[in-house]
Amino acid sequence: MTNQRVKKFATVLAVPAVVVLGATGCSQTTGGDPVAASTSATTSAAQSAAASTTAKPGDCAAVSGRVLTLPKKAAGEPVLGLPQPAGWERETSQDSDVIRGAIVNKDLVSDAFAANAVITLENAKGMTAQQALDSQVDSLRQGLKVTGLQPVPGTLCGYPSTTVTYTMPGSTPNHKSTTLAVSIPDGVTLWSVTITVQSKMPDDPLYRRDSQAILTGLQITK
């Protein structure tokens, strides 16, 4: 992981409440709020991922609601589908080769900070699946100076994953983030996906429900 990637990641994690939202982008709507079929609002994303260790690659949790299908930027990339609960709007200002999409909920605001979710994709060719997961966690330690991380292994869509929840350094104690990293083997190539949700209202029932749906409902297809 490059310093540039860490810097971009740190920047997008600070989406302010006053951000000007971009277009919705490519989305598919099936109605209702996104809820992963095999999860409940009281089940953590890490527990849900760990419970699905028997899933085969491509077996993603069913989602009832809107899913943003993020466009590929290169041939061979996996297709990423980002659950978009009601009230979460597409934010495009930080989109790049690495940052593939972000959504923001300006109704969930505290201390001028809006709850947001960010998804990234990188080519991790040359690494093993576990090395790629470890690299994502190390980037939080080294790039963002996060301490006390306790990674929880699991799977998402049948692929190996790791989940970490932490307090953002240099912010208020209630600024909580959860990052889910997924490794996607594809022949000689390995894709590394992260999705991060964060808020300064981590105990708000709506945020807890929506962030859970986003994390567990991420769609990955090849």
C-alpha positions as CSV (number, residue, x, y, z in Angstrom):
1,M,0.0,0.0,0.0
2,T,1.4,3.4,-1.0
3,N,1.6,6.6,1.0
4,Q,-0.5,8.2,-1.6
5,R,-3.2,5.6,-1.0
6,V,-3.0,6.1,2.7
7,K,-3.2,9.9,2.3
8,K,-6.3,9.6,0.0
9,F,-7.9,7.2,2.4
10,A,-7.4,9.6,5.3
11,T,-8.8,12.5,3.4
12,V,-12.0,10.8,2.3
13,L,-12.6,9.6,5.9
14,A,-13.2,13.2,6.8
15,V,-16.3,13.9,4.7
16,P,-17.9,17.0,6.3
17,A,-21.6,17.6,6.8
18,V,-21.5,20.5,4.3
19,V,-20.1,18.5,1.4
20,V,-21.8,19.1,-1.9
21,L,-23.2,15.8,-3.1
22,G,-22.6,14.6,-6.7
23,A,-24.9,12.6,-9.0
24,T,-26.3,9.3,-7.8
25,G,-24.4,7.3,-10.3
26,C,-25.2,3.8,-11.5
27,S,-27.7,2.2,-9.2
28,Q,-30.2,-0.6,-9.1
29,T,-33.3,-0.3,-6.8
30,T,-35.4,-3.2,-5.6
31,G,-37.3,-1.1,-3.0
32,G,-37.0,-0.6,0.8
33,D,-33.9,-0.2,3.0
34,P,-30.9,-2.5,2.4
35,V,-30.8,-5.4,4.9
36,A,-28.6,-8.4,4.5
37,A,-30.8,-11.4,4.6
38,S,-28.7,-13.5,6.9
39,T,-28.1,-10.8,9.5
40,S,-29.9,-8.8,12.2
41,A,-29.5,-5.3,13.4
42,T,-27.9,-6.6,16.7
43,T,-25.3,-8.8,14.9
44,S,-22.0,-7.2,14.3
45,A,-20.4,-7.3,10.8
46,A,-17.5,-9.3,12.1
47,Q,-19.7,-11.9,13.7
48,S,-21.7,-12.2,10.5
49,A,-18.6,-12.6,8.4
50,A,-17.1,-15.2,10.7
51,A,-20.3,-17.2,10.7
52,S,-20.2,-17.6,6.9
53,T,-16.9,-19.4,6.6
54,T,-18.6,-22.2,4.7
55,A,-19.7,-19.9,1.9
56,K,-18.3,-20.3,-1.6
57,P,-16.7,-17.5,-3.5
58,G,-19.4,-15.2,-4.9
59,D,-22.0,-16.2,-2.3
60,C,-23.0,-12.8,-1.1
61,A,-25.7,-12.0,1.4
62,A,-29.0,-11.0,-0.2
63,V,-29.8,-7.3,0.0
64,S,-33.3,-5.9,-0.1
65,G,-33.0,-2.3,-1.2
66,R,-30.9,0.0,-3.3
67,V,-27.4,-1.2,-4.3
68,L,-25.0,1.1,-6.1
69,T,-23.1,-0.8,-8.8
70,L,-19.8,0.8,-9.1
71,P,-18.2,0.9,-12.6
72,K,-15.0,-0.9,-13.3
73,K,-11.9,1.0,-14.2
74,A,-9.9,-1.8,-15.7
75,A,-10.6,-5.2,-17.3
76,G,-10.8,-8.1,-15.0
77,E,-11.7,-6.1,-11.9
78,P,-14.5,-7.5,-9.7
79,V,-17.9,-5.7,-9.8
80,L,-18.6,-4.0,-6.5
81,G,-22.1,-3.3,-5.2
82,L,-22.4,-0.8,-2.3
83,P,-25.7,-1.0,-0.3
84,Q,-27.3,2.5,-0.1
85,P,-29.8,2.8,2.7
86,A,-32.4,5.5,2.6
87,G,-31.0,8.9,3.4
88,W,-27.4,8.0,2.3
89,E,-26.5,10.1,-0.8
90,R,-23.7,9.4,-3.3
91,E,-20.6,11.6,-2.9
92,T,-18.2,11.6,-5.9
93,S,-15.7,14.3,-5.0
94,Q,-13.1,11.8,-3.7
95,D,-13.6,9.1,-6.4
96,S,-10.2,7.9,-7.9
97,D,-8.5,4.8,-9.2
98,V,-8.4,3.5,-5.6
99,I,-11.5,5.1,-4.0
100,R,-14.4,3.7,-5.9
101,G,-17.3,5.3,-4.1
102,A,-18.6,7.0,-1.0
103,I,-22.1,7.6,0.4
104,V,-22.9,10.2,3.1
105,N,-25.9,10.7,5.4
106,K,-26.3,14.4,6.2
107,D,-29.1,13.6,8.7
108,L,-26.6,11.7,10.9
109,V,-24.5,14.7,11.8
110,S,-22.5,15.5,15.0
111,D,-19.9,18.1,15.5
112,A,-20.3,19.1,11.8
113,F,-19.4,15.6,10.7
114,A,-21.7,13.4,8.7
115,A,-21.8,9.6,8.8
116,N,-20.2,8.2,5.7
117,A,-19.1,4.9,4.0
118,V,-16.1,4.6,1.6
119,I,-15.1,1.7,-0.6
120,T,-11.7,1.1,-2.2
121,L,-10.2,-1.4,-4.6
122,E,-6.6,-2.2,-5.3
123,N,-4.6,-4.8,-7.3
124,A,-2.6,-6.7,-4.7
125,K,-0.9,-9.1,-7.2
126,G,2.1,-10.7,-5.6
127,M,0.6,-11.0,-2.2
128,T,-1.2,-13.8,-0.5
129,A,-4.8,-13.2,0.6
130,Q,-3.7,-13.0,4.2
131,Q,-0.8,-10.6,3.4
132,A,-3.2,-8.3,1.6
133,L,-5.5,-8.3,4.7
134,D,-2.6,-7.7,7.0
135,S,-1.4,-4.8,4.7
136,Q,-4.7,-3.1,5.0
137,V,-4.6,-3.3,8.8
138,D,-1.0,-2.2,8.9
139,S,-1.9,0.9,6.8
140,L,-4.3,2.0,9.5
141,R,-1.5,1.6,12.1
142,Q,1.2,3.3,10.1
143,G,-0.7,5.7,7.9
144,L,-3.4,6.9,10.3
145,K,-1.6,6.0,13.5
146,V,-4.5,3.9,14.8
147,T,-3.6,2.0,17.9
148,G,-5.1,-1.0,19.8
149,L,-6.4,-2.7,16.7
150,Q,-7.9,-6.1,17.2
151,P,-8.6,-7.7,13.7
152,V,-11.5,-10.2,13.6
153,P,-11.1,-12.8,10.8
154,G,-14.1,-13.9,8.7
155,T,-15.4,-14.1,5.2
156,L,-17.6,-11.9,3.0
157,C,-19.1,-13.3,-0.3
158,G,-17.1,-16.4,0.4
159,Y,-13.7,-14.5,0.4
160,P,-11.4,-14.1,3.3
161,S,-11.9,-10.9,5.3
162,T,-10.8,-9.1,8.4
163,T,-12.7,-6.4,10.4
164,V,-11.4,-3.8,12.7
165,T,-13.2,-1.1,14.8
166,Y,-11.4,1.8,16.2
167,T,-11.4,5.4,17.3
168,M,-10.1,7.9,14.8
169,P,-6.8,9.4,16.0
170,G,-6.8,13.1,16.6
171,S,-10.5,13.3,16.8
172,T,-13.1,13.1,19.6
173,P,-13.5,9.9,21.5
174,N,-16.9,9.3,19.9
175,H,-15.5,9.3,16.3
176,K,-15.7,5.6,15.6
177,S,-14.8,3.7,12.4
178,T,-15.1,0.1,11.3
179,T,-13.0,-1.1,8.3
180,L,-13.8,-4.4,6.6
181,A,-11.0,-5.7,4.3
182,V,-11.6,-8.5,1.7
183,S,-9.1,-10.4,-0.4
184,I,-10.4,-11.7,-3.8
185,P,-8.1,-14.3,-5.5
186,D,-8.5,-14.2,-9.3
187,G,-6.0,-16.5,-10.9
188,V,-2.6,-14.9,-10.7
189,T,-4.2,-11.6,-9.6
190,L,-5.4,-10.7,-6.1
191,W,-7.9,-7.9,-5.5
192,S,-8.0,-6.1,-2.2
193,V,-11.3,-4.3,-1.2
194,T,-11.9,-2.2,1.9
195,I,-15.2,-0.7,3.0
196,T,-15.1,1.8,5.9
197,V,-18.1,3.2,7.8
198,Q,-17.7,5.9,10.4
199,S,-19.7,8.4,12.5
200,K,-19.5,10.6,15.5
201,M,-22.9,9.2,16.5
202,P,-21.8,5.5,16.7
203,D,-24.6,4.5,19.1
204,D,-27.4,6.1,17.1
205,P,-29.9,3.3,16.3
206,L,-30.3,4.4,12.7
207,Y,-26.5,4.5,12.2
208,R,-26.0,1.1,13.8
209,R,-28.7,-0.4,11.5
210,D,-27.5,1.3,8.3
211,S,-23.8,0.7,8.9
212,Q,-24.5,-3.0,9.6
213,A,-26.5,-3.3,6.4
214,I,-23.7,-1.6,4.4
215,L,-20.9,-3.8,5.8
216,T,-22.7,-7.1,5.6
217,G,-24.5,-6.4,2.4
218,L,-21.4,-5.5,0.2
219,Q,-21.7,-7.3,-3.1
220,I,-18.6,-8.7,-4.9
221,T,-18.9,-10.5,-8.2
222,K,-16.3,-11.4,-10.8
